[in-house]
Amino acid sequence: MATTGYGGGGPPAGAVPGAPPGAPATYQGQMPAADVKDDPNMKAPGPSAPPPGQLESVGGYENIGFNASALPPPSYDESERGAPPENREFKAVPTITEEEAREALLSFVAEHCCYGKKAAQEMNYTDLKSTSAFHYTLETFGEGRTTAWAYEPFIGQTIDVPQNGPAPGPWDIQAQPGALFQNGKIEIEVPHTAGVKPCHECLATGRIRCFRCQGRGRLHCHSCNGSGRESYYEDGEHRHRTCCHCDGSGRRRCYTCDGYGMITCTVCDGRASLKFYIKLTVLWTNHLEDHIVERTALPDELIRGVSGQISFEETVPRVWPIVHFPDQEVNMASKNLVTKHASSYANERILMQRHKVRIIPVTQAYYKWKDNDANYFVYGFEKKVFAPDYPQKCCWGCSIQ
């Protein structure tokens, strides 16, 4: 059965601090018939959206709500696209010598405490095979826009009402990214869409029912679980006494509302009124995809982490696929990714694209040491080493020279 008013041992006399003039000192609405148990982990519920139809219609934004809706960008004029790039010369990357291959391996061994360096010092090289890995990347920097109704406490700020003029379209509002090819986000109030309304959460009173005690002002005592008595151990016996936390009542004053059963409205922050406006969210996203051409046993993912020679790079609003690269797999990868990006981001306006080809030197060094015939890889301008079959490994604390 629901009751109203304050449940048991009323609050101190006087009005609630910060309450609107004439407001009741305690919660007067519906509440549970008995005190509720305290949950220290309870969080205040999130704000609710106002009921449909409370807001005025704004031209050009008639169908938006409080959930963000994506806005298709203006169509792209293909005639603005530049001409395809001309045939370009692609430079070859340098190769390494036997001495450089050994120095790279010795540096690699020094980074592993359990590797012996004798094999690297004494091995005889039987062949050095130099190849190139190709790393093609395509970046598409897009801008997406969404609109939704938003609100905030009205504290006397300037209100740009619809009577000030027609609201500009969502794609007519100027917004510039901080930097190209970097993710970013800004939120903008759409001009001439604001207004002030009574708070729907507290019905313009500035206060709402306390979420912890549900308006009663008191909670079950957490120490004695509402019994009013607590157990203790003395002289070898279990004894009982009046709970010192609730003085035997089994209840305690709610520490969230200080016993009043009401708290400041979490939506209007106690101001009783809200400013409503249409919020434009602009989101810049850099979409990056790549393709690696590497035809040895070296794992492809290692190529991404090293530097190489930039053989081709282009930054324009719309790129054309590469067609003149000596390796046809690179040309095909460029065509596939450019075509994919052209149709993958329908709700974004493409601001800029960038693609490039890096050539990474890869040397496969064949050697013989004692009875071992094996090989390892030296790759990238950093001369990183991949040597899974290095013959002098130990992982059990022994000393290897």
RODO-2510 file (C-alpha; in nm, 4 decimals, decimal comma):
residues 401
     n   res          X          Y          Z
     1     m     0,0000     0,0000     0,0000
     2     a     0,1414     0,3410    -0,0946
     3     t     0,1442     0,6253     0,1561
     4     t     0,2345     0,9916     0,1458
     5     g     0,4289     1,2160     0,3776
     6     y     0,7295     1,1417     0,5951
     7     g     0,7712     0,7910     0,7322
     8     g     0,8631     0,7942     1,1004
     9     g     1,0522     1,0462     1,3141
    10     g     1,0129     1,3520     1,0826
    11     p     1,2974     1,5649     0,9542
    12     p     1,4349     1,8702     1,1297
    13     a     1,2096     2,1728     1,1149
    14     g     1,2533     2,4208     0,8322
    15     a     1,2484     2,4216     0,4559
    16     v     1,4879     2,2281     0,2373
    17     p     1,8024     2,4350     0,1642
    18     g     1,7833     2,5763    -0,1884
    19     a     1,4170     2,4826    -0,2334
    20     p     1,1948     2,7151    -0,4386
    21     p     0,9892     2,9623    -0,2303
    22     g     0,6703     2,8044    -0,0990
    23     a     0,7830     2,4472    -0,1738
    24     p     0,6876     2,1788     0,0799
    25     a     0,9577     2,0752     0,3232
    26     t     0,9210     1,7042     0,2518
    27     y     0,8189     1,4804    -0,0335
    28     q     0,4381     1,4563    -0,0637
    29     g     0,3946     1,2130    -0,3521
    30     q     0,3709     0,8364    -0,3862
    31     m     0,6217     0,6282    -0,1922
    32     p     0,6654     0,2707    -0,0624
    33     a     0,4665     0,1711     0,2458
    34     a     0,7831     0,0668     0,4303
    35     d     1,1405     0,1864     0,4465
    36     v     1,3662     0,0404     0,1810
    37     k     1,6994    -0,1276     0,2269
    38     d     2,0081     0,0809     0,1633
    39     d     2,2166     0,0029    -0,1423
    40     p     2,5448     0,1962    -0,1174
    41     n     2,6203     0,1176    -0,4834
    42     m     2,2951     0,2649    -0,6133
    43     k     2,3393     0,5358    -0,8749
    44     a     2,0975     0,8116    -0,9622
    45     p     1,8909     0,7197    -1,2702
    46     g     1,9688     0,8954    -1,5963
    47     p     1,7544     1,1852    -1,7140
    48     s     1,4430     1,1120    -1,9139
    49     a     1,3494     1,2741    -2,2434
    50     p     1,0519     1,5131    -2,2483
    51     p     0,7249     1,3793    -2,3889
    52     p     0,6700     1,3968    -2,7660
    53     g     0,5023     1,7097    -2,8904
    54     q     0,6334     1,9354    -2,6145
    55     l     0,8802     2,1065    -2,8489
    56     e     0,8031     2,3442    -3,1307
    57     s     0,8628     2,2405    -3,4892
    58     v     1,1628     2,4011    -3,6631
    59     g     1,1708     2,4320    -4,0406
    60     g     1,4079     2,1796    -4,1953
    61     y     1,4271     1,9776    -3,8724
    62     e     1,0695     1,8532    -3,8401
    63     n     1,1453     1,4826    -3,7985
    64     i     1,4309     1,4825    -3,5487
    65     g     1,4046     1,3591    -3,1910
    66     f     1,6380     1,3208    -2,8950
    67     n     1,8298     1,0371    -3,0611
    68     a     2,0916     1,1511    -3,3116
    69     s     1,9969     1,0934    -3,6748
    70     a     2,2550     1,0775    -3,9541
    71     l     2,2281     1,3261    -4,2384
    72     p     2,3279     1,2250    -4,5931
    73     p     2,5868     1,4723    -4,7272
    74     p     2,5449     1,6821    -5,0414
    75     s     2,6120     1,4840    -5,3574
    76     y     2,9661     1,4901    -5,4977
    77     d     3,0179     1,6478    -5,8392
    78     e     3,2379     1,4025    -6,0302
    79     s     3,3385     1,6806    -6,2713
    80     e     3,5396     1,8386    -5,9888
    81     r     3,7692     1,5379    -5,9740
    82     g     4,1142     1,5994    -6,1135
    83     a     4,2790     1,4084    -6,3960
    84     p     4,4442     1,0715    -6,3272
    85     p     4,8157     1,0938    -6,2377
    86     e     5,0659     1,0429    -6,5153
    87     n     5,3079     0,7530    -6,5354
    88     r     5,5771     0,8050    -6,2757
    89     e     5,9226     0,6623    -6,2164
    90     f     5,9508     0,4320    -5,9165
    91     k     6,2937     0,4132    -5,7566
    92     a     6,4536     0,0926    -5,6346
    93     v     6,5617     0,0491    -5,2739
    94     p     6,9208    -0,0122    -5,1650
    95     t     7,0522    -0,3604    -5,0826
    96     i     7,2734    -0,4607    -4,7907
    97     t     7,6175    -0,6235    -4,7775
    98     e     7,7291    -0,9352    -4,5910
    99     e     7,8913    -0,7169    -4,3269
   100     e     7,5666    -0,5237    -4,2714
   101     a     7,3705    -0,8482    -4,2472
   102     r     7,6081    -0,9754    -3,9743
   103     e     7,5961    -0,6473    -3,7812
   104     a     7,2168    -0,6542    -3,7882
   105     l     7,2143    -1,0103    -3,6534
   106     l     7,4615    -0,9250    -3,3749
   107     s     7,2378    -0,6350    -3,2682
   108     f     6,9413    -0,8716    -3,2696
   109     v     7,1275    -1,1263    -3,0541
   110     a     7,2299    -0,8542    -2,8070
   111     e     6,8616    -0,7778    -2,7469
   112     h     6,7994    -1,1361    -2,6281
   113     c     6,9695    -1,2246    -2,3010
   114     c     6,9574    -1,5990    -2,3690
   115     y     7,1052    -1,5881    -2,7188
   116     g     7,4697    -1,6674    -2,7785
   117     k     7,6668    -1,4435    -3,0133
   118     k     7,9242    -1,7008    -3,1268
   119     a     7,7039    -1,8306    -3,4075
   120     a     7,6496    -1,4784    -3,5424
   121     q     8,0231    -1,4111    -3,5324
   122     e     8,1388    -1,7350    -3,6945
   123     m     7,8657    -1,8282    -3,9444
   124     n     7,9569    -1,8457    -4,3113
   125     y     7,7158    -1,6817    -4,5534
   126     t     7,6242    -1,8848    -4,8578
   127     d     7,3855    -1,6372    -5,0223
   128     l     7,2094    -1,3012    -4,9783
   129     k     6,8835    -1,2639    -5,1641
   130     s     6,7497    -0,9082    -5,1729
   131     t     6,3821    -0,8434    -5,2506
   132     s     6,1329    -0,5673    -5,1875
   133     a     5,8059    -0,5674    -4,9989
   134     f     5,5367    -0,3200    -5,1019
   135     h     5,3029    -0,1508    -4,8564
   136     y     5,0052     0,0315    -5,0086
   137     t     4,7851     0,2470    -4,7822
   138     l     4,4673     0,4408    -4,8561
   139     e     4,3220     0,6978    -4,6180
   140     t     3,9796     0,8539    -4,6615
   141     f     3,9074     1,1486    -4,4337
   142     g     3,5315     1,1861    -4,3974
   143     e     3,2926     1,4192    -4,2185
   144     g     2,9608     1,2979    -4,0803
   145     r     2,6850     1,5110    -3,9294
   146     t     2,3967     1,4232    -3,6992
   147     t     2,1268     1,6351    -3,5366
   148     a     1,9125     1,5846    -3,2277
   149     w     1,7194     1,7878    -2,9757
   150     a     1,9215     1,8682    -2,6640
   151     y     1,8549     2,0495    -2,3397
   152     e     2,0394     2,2035    -2,0469
   153     p     1,9406     2,3960    -1,7324
   154     f     1,8202     2,7467    -1,8108
   155     i     2,0320     2,9846    -1,6052
   156     g     1,9555     3,3046    -1,7913
   157     q     2,1758     3,2454    -2,0947
   158     t     2,0942     3,4056    -2,4296
   159     i     1,8199     3,2255    -2,6219
   160     d     1,8376     3,2313    -3,0022
   161     v     1,4690     3,1725    -3,0787
   162     p     1,3188     3,0721    -3,4178
   163     q     1,1727     3,4229    -3,4501
   164     n     1,5273     3,5476    -3,5145
   165     g     1,5256     3,3883    -3,8595
   166     p     1,5149     3,0562    -4,0425
   167     a     1,7483     2,7872    -3,9105
   168     p     2,0359     2,7054    -4,1489
   169     g     2,0530     2,3552    -4,2917
   170     p     2,2802     2,1086    -4,1117
   171     w     2,5307     2,1035    -4,4005
   172     d     2,5229     2,4846    -4,4346
   173     i     2,6829     2,5430    -4,0934
   174     q     3,0568     2,6042    -4,1108
   175     a     3,2831     2,3610    -3,9223
   176     q     3,6525     2,2980    -3,9769
   177     p     3,8504     1,9938    -3,8559
   178     g     4,1521     2,0495    -3,6345
   179     a     4,3782     1,8658    -3,8810
   180     l     4,3354     1,6489    -4,1873
   181     f     4,3443     1,2701    -4,1408
   182     q     4,2916     1,2966    -3,7643
   183     n     3,9716     1,1953    -3,5855
   184     g     3,7793     1,4765    -3,4197
   185     k     3,4393     1,5875    -3,2945
   186     i     3,2577     1,9138    -3,2203
   187     e     2,9040     1,9988    -3,1112
   188     i     2,7288     2,3126    -3,2353
   189     e     2,3967     2,4716    -3,1411
   190     v     2,1983     2,5198    -3,4593
   191     p     2,1140     2,8918    -3,4818
   192     h     1,7519     3,0044    -3,4323
   193     t     1,6301     2,6747    -3,2775
   194     a     1,6362     2,7474    -2,9020
   195     g     1,3563     2,7984    -2,6529
   196     v     1,2790     2,7736    -2,2810
   197     k     1,0325     2,5232    -2,1341
   198     p     0,9362     2,4101    -1,7824
   199     c     1,1376     2,1103    -1,6690
   200     h     0,9489     1,7904    -1,7483
   201     e     1,1314     1,5872    -1,4834
   202     c     1,0366     1,7895    -1,1761
   203     l     0,7280     1,9632    -1,3238
   204     a     0,9023     2,2977    -1,2771
   205     t     0,9480     2,2566    -0,8985
   206     g     1,3239     2,2126    -0,9059
   207     r     1,3084     1,8968    -0,6897
   208     i     1,2344     1,5294    -0,7414
   209     r     1,1810     1,2236    -0,5223
   210     c     1,4998     1,0861    -0,3717
   211     f     1,6056     0,7789    -0,5679
   212     r     1,7684     0,6115    -0,2666
   213     c     1,4907     0,6209    -0,0055
   214     q     1,2123     0,6650    -0,2640
   215     g     1,0723     0,9639    -0,0802
   216     r     1,0486     0,8220     0,2741
   217     g     1,3505     1,0073     0,4096
   218     r     1,4771     0,7014     0,5962
   219     l     1,6405     0,3711     0,5167
   220     h     1,6762     0,0363     0,6863
   221     c     1,9784     0,0584     0,9119
   222     h     2,2589    -0,1131     0,7287
   223     s     2,4431    -0,2045     1,0514
   224     c     2,1653    -0,4022     1,2189
   225     n     1,9687    -0,4849     0,9048
   226     g     1,6643    -0,3059     1,0443
   227     s     1,6372    -0,5051     1,3679
   228     g     1,7493    -0,2286     1,6036
   229     r     1,9915    -0,4629     1,7812
   230     e     2,3466    -0,5648     1,7126
   231     s     2,5493    -0,8667     1,8255
   232     y     2,8837    -0,8538     1,9971
   233     y     3,1137    -1,1030     2,1733
   234     e     3,2142    -1,0565     2,5378
   235     d     3,3433    -1,2878     2,8130
   236     g     3,3155    -1,5828     2,5820
   237     e     2,9496    -1,5223     2,5058
   238     h     2,7479    -1,3738     2,2214
   239     r     2,5439    -1,0822     2,3473
   240     h     2,2999    -0,8298     2,2028
   241     r     2,2617    -0,4592     2,2543
   242     t     2,0834    -0,1625     2,1069
   243     c     2,2282    -0,0650     1,7711
   244     c     2,4409     0,2433     1,8232
   245     h     2,3958     0,3543     1,4606
   246     c     2,0157     0,3876     1,4654
   247     d     1,9550     0,4057     1,8440
   248     g     1,7434     0,0922     1,8230
   249     s     1,4900     0,2220     1,5728
   250     g     1,6144     0,0018     1,2908
   251     r     1,6123     0,3013     1,0590
   252     r     1,8536     0,5780     0,9676
   253     r     1,8179     0,9141     0,8033
   254     c     1,8739     0,8914     0,4267
   255     y     2,2165     1,0386     0,3589
   256     t     2,1297     1,1366    -0,0006
   257     c     1,8356     1,3663     0,0745
   258     d     1,9243     1,4323     0,4415
   259     g     1,5846     1,2993     0,5468
   260     y     1,3649     1,5201     0,3296
   261     g     1,2724     1,2570     0,0723
   262     m     1,3545     1,5003    -0,2097
   263     i     1,6684     1,6000    -0,3936
   264     t     1,7592     1,8695    -0,6409
   265     c     1,6309     1,7824    -0,9869
   266     t     1,9115     1,6209    -1,1810
   267     v     1,7763     1,7429    -1,5159
   268     c     1,7327     2,1162    -1,4545
   269     d     1,9807     2,1339    -1,1633
   270     g     1,7078     2,2881    -0,9508
   271     r     1,6409     2,5727    -1,1948
   272     a     1,2860     2,4526    -1,2808
   273     s     1,3316     2,5511    -1,6491
   274     l     1,5254     2,4057    -1,9404
   275     k     1,6779     2,5517    -2,2508
   276     f     1,5967     2,3359    -2,5540
   277     y     1,7857     2,3590    -2,8810
   278     i     1,8860     2,1484    -3,1791
   279     k     2,2410     2,0203    -3,1489
   280     l     2,4554     1,9496    -3,4538
   281     t     2,7322     1,6957    -3,3978
   282     v     3,0151     1,6945    -3,6507
   283     l     3,2352     1,3851    -3,6480
   284     w     3,5551     1,3586    -3,8510
   285     t     3,6832     1,0060    -3,9099
   286     n     3,9976     0,8879    -4,0841
   287     h     3,9344     0,5537    -4,2538
   288     l     4,2609     0,3702    -4,3243
   289     e     4,3132     0,0413    -4,5039
   290     d     4,6247    -0,1149    -4,6458
   291     h     4,7613    -0,4037    -4,8487
   292     i     5,1036    -0,5675    -4,8195
   293     v     5,2828    -0,7523    -5,0968
   294     e     5,5584    -0,9700    -4,9510
   295     r     5,6515    -1,2957    -5,1198
   296     t     5,8995    -1,4506    -4,8767
   297     a     5,8433    -1,6359    -4,5487
   298     l     5,8712    -1,3060    -4,3570
   299     p     5,5369    -1,2394    -4,1778
   300     d     5,3456    -0,9591    -4,3502
   301     e     5,2592    -0,7780    -4,0279
   302     l     5,6292    -0,7024    -3,9648
   303     i     5,6344    -0,4790    -4,2712
   304     r     5,3924    -0,2297    -4,1154
   305     g     5,6271    -0,1515    -3,8271
   306     v     5,9389    -0,0489    -4,0212
   307     s     6,0273     0,2386    -4,2490
   308     g     6,1033     0,2205    -4,6179
   309     q     6,1226     0,4342    -4,9234
   310     i     5,8089     0,6245    -5,0226
   311     s     5,7832     0,5458    -5,3897
   312     f     5,4517     0,7202    -5,4524
   313     e     5,2308     0,9548    -5,2495
   314     e     4,9302     1,1649    -5,3430
   315     t     4,6847     1,3780    -5,1420
   316     v     4,3767     1,5072    -5,3272
   317     p     4,0009     1,5300    -5,2607
   318     r     3,9476     1,2119    -5,4696
   319     v     4,2333     0,9817    -5,5649
   320     w     4,2551     0,7703    -5,8756
   321     p     4,3707     0,4076    -5,8474
   322     i     4,7389     0,3464    -5,9158
   323     v     4,7813     0,1754    -6,2508
   324     h     5,1495     0,2157    -6,3425
   325     f     5,3258     0,0487    -6,0505
   326     p     5,5643    -0,2294    -6,1641
   327     d     5,3940    -0,4858    -5,9395
   328     q     5,0421    -0,5629    -6,0633
   329     e     4,9246    -0,6803    -5,7218
   330     v     4,9789    -0,3268    -5,5916
   331     n     4,7792    -0,1837    -5,8826
   332     m     4,4947    -0,4265    -5,8169
   333     a     4,4966    -0,3533    -5,4422
   334     s     4,4774     0,0193    -5,5140
   335     k     4,1863    -0,0279    -5,7519
   336     n     3,9930    -0,2451    -5,5060
   337     l     4,0406    -0,0156    -5,2068
   338     v     3,9663     0,3061    -5,3959
   339     t     3,6467     0,1507    -5,5318
   340     k     3,5493     0,0252    -5,1867
   341     h     3,6011     0,3634    -5,0186
   342     a     3,4007     0,5399    -5,2879
   343     s     3,0838     0,3592    -5,1751
   344     s     3,1454     0,2659    -4,8111
   345     y     3,0716     0,5953    -4,6371
   346     a     2,7349     0,7079    -4,7697
   347     n     2,6617     0,9229    -4,4627
   348     e     2,9916     1,1100    -4,4773
   349     r     3,1254     1,3869    -4,6950
   350     i     3,4733     1,2914    -4,8140
   351     l     3,7013     1,5873    -4,7488
   352     m     4,0336     1,4431    -4,8575
   353     q     4,2028     1,1195    -4,9595
   354     r     4,5647     1,0155    -4,9424
   355     h     4,7381     0,7048    -5,0707
   356     k     5,0974     0,5977    -5,0971
   357     v     5,3257     0,3075    -5,1731
   358     r     5,6223     0,2290    -4,9515
   359     i     5,8995    -0,0019    -5,0681
   360     i     6,0630    -0,1905    -4,7817
   361     p     6,3953    -0,3671    -4,8409
   362     v     6,4009    -0,7339    -4,7412
   363     t     6,7156    -0,9484    -4,7450
   364     q     6,7095    -1,3210    -4,6835
   365     a     7,0536    -1,4215    -4,5540
   366     y     7,1493    -1,7909    -4,6002
   367     y     7,4302    -1,9237    -4,3805
   368     k     7,6049    -2,2343    -4,2486
   369     w     7,7278    -2,2750    -3,8912
   370     k     7,8640    -2,6090    -3,7736
   371     d     7,6068    -2,8588    -3,9022
   372     n     7,3270    -2,6026    -3,9338
   373     d     7,2069    -2,4674    -4,2660
   374     a     6,9518    -2,1925    -4,2046
   375     n     6,8555    -1,8372    -4,2917
   376     y     6,7180    -1,5199    -4,1411
   377     f     6,5673    -1,1940    -4,2644
   378     v     6,6900    -0,8362    -4,2433
   379     y     6,4120    -0,5891    -4,3280
   380     g     6,3364    -0,2174    -4,3261
   381     f     6,5679     0,0802    -4,3124
   382     e     6,6113     0,0029    -3,9398
   383     k     6,7631    -0,3352    -4,0394
   384     k     6,5328    -0,5309    -3,8119
   385     v     6,5957    -0,9080    -3,7942
   386     f     6,3540    -1,1993    -3,8037
   387     a     6,5460    -1,5173    -3,7090
   388     p     6,3153    -1,7868    -3,5701
   389     d     6,5759    -2,0591    -3,6427
   390     y     6,8792    -1,8938    -3,4824
   391     p     7,0970    -2,1875    -3,3678
   392     q     7,2206    -2,0525    -3,0307
   393     k     6,9170    -2,0144    -2,8062
   394     c     6,8814    -2,1009    -2,4415
   395     c     6,6034    -2,0229    -2,1965
   396     w     6,7156    -2,2098    -1,8811
   397     g     6,9720    -1,9777    -1,7279
   398     c     7,2838    -2,1376    -1,8767
   399     s     7,5732    -1,9304    -2,0027
   400     i     7,6261    -1,9155    -2,3780
   401     q     7,9174    -1,7303    -2,5346
***
